[in-house]
């Protein structure tokens, strides 16, 4: 009797042979079963509630193969039944959906002024969230406060910290795997010390990953904000720090060393005046653009001009109130940001620029930047103000963590024994056909 070869990628025909003509027979059934399960899980995650008939039609798998794969993923806990579809001709169909409690994602944002976090289930629904003032003092105190915030969020959601599938920390800077530290942390003093990751890993274990905070905000913009409408855009954050997240073709671009978007280091500023006011050490540590255009720089410029202000918000308020000195400072800030965006435009040519951060979202600032940009840029992208607010970094961490948690959980597919069809049950096609992965 001739063995029936399985379908691969939705196309019937002989299975591919390994190099040298060796047999894949021993590995093939388990591999194909895992691929079928991965395919169906991905489709359920994308579609929401769907029936076996829906999955068979979309995947190209036979109904017996779909039934067998669904039985296995149900036993894994990743999928559950969600009632029945009624009100349509024919028999009512059982509907399946991703089980929300199959995994949890913890997103944390370590900011200069605030610590924020939220916990979401596997479907993305937020179960609990919280924020706290970022504590003054050393690195150890900041790490301890972040862990305390996470424990409070988990307790509010009714799960233990050990029950979190994936933890994502949005942080200034870039993770360096060779040194196992976070580099280029700008104004977050001490956050580049090895003790930071050591303390966080002791608390969160191997589920912890570090995401650049502005990259995380760009991911949130792609998932929930203006970035949904375009294929390529940049998210520029101007506040206590300056940074950029770059999305090209719908994908976050990190660069060869993870520093794509570190525009704080663009050599754009006011020349020697920046070093004189901020100090050369700060310029080197934070970058020329950030030293010249962050919230601290605006306050410093205001004081030099004789404007009494303790925050950039107060400087902008004074400008709105007609203070000519404050108005000149805000105008200079708009020109500085426009120069940075012009540099970005000439290299990337994005469809859209989204401004975020406390300064980027200030009333009238986007219009002022757009007017300055129109005078110097070869083309003028659309400029919008982010509507995501202060939760953007956490939202981006949850989006990134959701994908990582999904990979972590589905990587176990095929590791448990297959559900065996009972006597007389229909058999899958061959060894089980694999539909085209989407």
N, C-alpha and C positions, 0 to 999 in steps of 0.2 A: 504494500500500500504506500502511495506517495504522500508525504506530509504536506499539508496545506501551509504555504508561507503566509505570515501575517502581513497586513497592510501597514505601511509605514508612511507617515505624514499624509494620510488620507488617500494614498494612491495604491491600488491593488497591484500586486506583482511580486516577483521573487525578492526575498529579503537580501540585503546587502551582505556580502561575505567579508570576513576579516582578512587582513593581509596574509598571504601565504596559504589561503584556502582553508584555514582552521574553522572549527565549528563554534557557533555561538549558541548552540541549542540549550546548554545548561543555564546560561545567563538570560536568554531571551525572554522566557515567560515572566520572570520577576521584573525585568526591566520594562517590558511593554505594559505590564499591569501598573507599575508606578507611573509611567508616562500617561496612561489613560486617566489615572486618578488625578494627576497634576492638571491635565487638560480640563477635566470636568470641574475641578475646584476653581480653576481660573475663570471659567465661564460663569459659574455660580457667583463668584465674587464680583464679576463685572455686571452681570445681569440682575442680581438680586434674586427674588423668588422665581423659580422656574421648575418645570416638570421634567420627567424622564424623556417624554416625547420632544420637548424643547431642546434638551441636551443632545439627544440622538440626531435631531435635524441639523443643529448647528455644528456638531463635532464630526458628523459623518460616521460615527460608530453605530453599530447595530444596537437595538434595544436590549437584547440579552447582555451584551458587553457593558452597556450603560448601567443596567440593573446590578450587575456584579460589582462594578467599580463603585457605585453609590453605596452598596452594602458595606464595602470595605472602608470608605471614607466616613460613613456614619459611625462605624465602630471606633474610628480614630478620634471622634469627638469634634471634628472640624465642621461637620455639616449636621443639620437637624431638619426634621420635617416641620413645615410651616403651614399646616392645614391643607385644604383642598381647593382647587379652582372650580368654581361653580358658575352657573349662568351661561354656559356655552353648550352647543350640541354635543351629544355623546356622553360617555361616562365621565364623572368628575375625576380630575387628576390630582395625585399627591404632589404638593409643592415642596421644594427643598430650598434652604438658605444657609448661609454661613452661620455657624453658632457663635454668637457674640462673646460668650464666656470662654471660648477656646484659647484666648490669649489676650494679654493686656499690654498697652504701650504707655510708658511714662515719659513725658516731654518736659524738660527743664530749661529755663533761661536764666543764665547768670549775667546780670547787668551791673552797670556801675552804681545805679541807685536802687534797683529792685531785683528781687528774686521772684520768678514766676514759674508755675508748673501746672500740669494737668495730666489726668490719666484717662485713656480711652480704651474701649474694648476693640475686638478684632474688626468690627464693622465701622469703626471710626467714631462711634458715639462717645462723647465726653461724659465720664461718670463723676468726676470731681475735679476741682481746680482751686488754686489758692495763690496768693502773692504775699510778699513781706518786704519790708525795707531791707536793702542790702546792708549788712552790719559793718560798722567801722572796725578797724583793727586788722590783725594779721590774716594770713591765708588759712590757717587752721580754723579760725572762727568762722570764716566765710564758708568753708567746706562743711563744717558742723551744722551751720544754719541751713545750708542747702539740703543736707540729709534730713534735718528736722522737718523742713518743708515737705519733702517727699514722703516722709512717714505720715504726716498729717493728711496729705492727699490720699494716700493708700488707705488709711484708716477711714476716711470719709467715704471711700468707695467700697469699703467692706472687704478688702483683700490685704494680705501681708505683702511687705516689700519683696519677699522671696517669690511671690506669685506673679511678679511682673515678667513678661516674656522678653521685652526689649526696652531699654532705657536710652534716650538720646538727650545729650546735653548741648544746648546751643550756647556757644561761648565765643567771645572775641578771640581772634587768632586762628592758627592753623595747626592741626595735629601733626607732629613729626614722629613717624613710626621708628626711625633709627634711634633717636634720643629718648623716645617715649615721653615727650613733653608737649605742651601747647606753646607754640612760638608766636611771635608778633602779636602779643596781647595788648599792645597800645597802652591806654591809660589805666588798665586794670593791673595795678602794681602787684608783683609777686605771683601772678597767676601762671607764669611760665616756669615755676619751680617744680621739680619732680614730685615733691610731696603732695601737690594738688591731685594728680592722677592716682597716686598711691592711695590717698585717703578715699577718693571716689570709688576706686576699684574694690577697696576693702568693703565698702558699703553695698555697691551694686553688682559686683562680680563681673563675669564676662559678658553680661547683657549690655554693658555700657559702651556707647560709641559717642565720639565728640563731633559735632557739626558746627561749622562756622556760623555765627549767629545771623549774619546778613544773608548767607546762602540759605539758611533755614527760612528766613523771611521771604526770600525769593520763591522758595518751594511753596510756601503758604499762598503767595500771590498767584502762582501758577494753578494751585488747586482751588482757591476760593475767591480770588480777586480779579483784577484787570488782566492778569496774565492768561486767563482762560480763553481770551478772545484772540490771541496772537500766537504765532509759533516761536518768535524770538523777541525777547525784551530784556531790559536791565532794571534791577531794583537798586536804587541808590539811597542809602540811609545816611542822613546827616543829623547828628545829635551830639551825645557825649563822645562819640567817635564817628568816623566816616568809613563807609565800606560799600561794596557793590556785590550783588549776586547776578550772575549772567546765565540766562536760559537761552539756548540755541536749539532750534528744531524741537522744542518741547522738553529738552533735557538740560539739567544743570551742568554747566561746564566748570570744572575745577582746575584744569591746567595740569601740567606735568608734575608740579611740586605742590599742588593744592593752593597756590596763592593767586589764582585767577580771581580778580575782583578786589585785591588789596590796593584799592586806589588811594588809600591814605598815604602811600609812598610815591604817588605821582609828584614829580618835582615842580609843583605849581604852588606859588604863594606870593609873598611880597618881598622876596629876596632877603637881604641882610636884616631887614626890619623884623622878620619872623624870628630869626635866631636871637636877635637882641631882646625881644619881648618874651619869648618862650624859653630861650636858652638852648644851646646846641645839643645838649644831652636829650632834651625832650623832643627836639626835631628829629634826632636820630632814632629815638625809641618809638615815637608815634608816627613818624613820616611827615614830610613837608606840608602836604595838603591838610592833614588832620591838625597839625600844630597851628596852621593858619586859619582853619575854618571850622573847627569843632566848637561846641558850646563854651568850653573854657576860653578859647581864643576870642570869641565874641565878647565875653565878659571882660577879658583883659583889654581888648580894644576900647570897650566902653569906658573903663576906668581911666585909660590913658587920655581919652577925649573929655574926661570930666563928667561922664554920665554915671550917676549913682545907680548901680544895678548889681544884684547878687546872682542873677541867672540870665541865660539867653532869652528866656520867656519875658523877663522884665525889660530887656533891651528892645525886643520886638513890640512890646506894649507901649514903651516910650515913643517908638517910631510911629506907631498908629496914633498916638496922642499929639503928634506934630513936633516932637523934639528933633530939630534938624541934625544934631550930632548923631543921635540914634538912627535916624533915617539914612544918614551917610554910611553908617556901619552895616546896616541891613543891605543897602545897595551894593556895598563892596562884597558882602557875603554872596549875594546873588551872582555877581560877576565872577567870583572865584569858582563857585559851583558850575556856572555855565562853561568856564574854561575846561574844567574836568570832564564835563559831559561832552564837550566838543572833541576832546581827545578820544573819548570812548566811541563817539559817532564815527570818527574817521577810521577807526580800526574795526569796529564791529558792525556799524550801520544797523542798529536795532529798529524794529518797528515802533517800539514803545519804550518810554522811560517812565518808571514809577518812582515817585519820591516818597520816602518814609523817614521815620525818626522824628524827634520833637521839632527840629528846625525844618526838615523837609515837608512836614505837614502844617507848618505855620500858615495862617491865613494870608493869602496874597503872594506867598513866596514862590510858588510854582509859576505864577504868571510873570513875576519879575525875572526868574531864571529863563523862562521862555523868551522874553524880550531881549535879554542879553545874548542868548544863544543864537537868535535869529540874525544877529549882527556879525557873527563870526563863523558859524557852522556851514559846511557845504550843502547840507540838507537838514531839514528840521523834523525830527521824529515827534510823534505825539507825546506830550508830557501830562501825566496824571498824578494825582495825589492818592496814595494808598488809603483805602477805606478800612483796612484790617485793624488799625489801632495798635495798642500796646501788646496784644496777644499774638502778633504775627510770628515772632520767633517760636513760641510754644506751639502754635498751629503747624508751623513748618516741621518742627521736631516730631510731632505726632504723625504727620504725613510720611516723613522719611522712616520713622520707626514702624509705622504700619506695614510698609513694604519689607523692612528687615525682619519683623516678627513673622510675616507670612512666609518668607523664605526659610526662616528657622524652623517653623512648624511643618511646612510641607516637605522639608528635606528628609523627614522621617518616613515619608511614604514608601511603601514597599518593604519596610522593615518588620511589619507584622504579618502573620500568616493570612493567606488569602481566604476569603469566604468561599466555600466550596458549594457549587450548585447541587441541590438534592436530586434523588433518583427521578429520572424522567424530565428534569428541567431542561430547557433549551440551552444549548452550548453557545459560547461566543464564537464569532467568526474566526476560524483557525485558532490561534492562540490569543486573539483579541486584537482588534484593529486600532491603530493609533491615528486619531484625527489630526488635522493640521493645527499646529500650535499657533495661537494668535497673540 
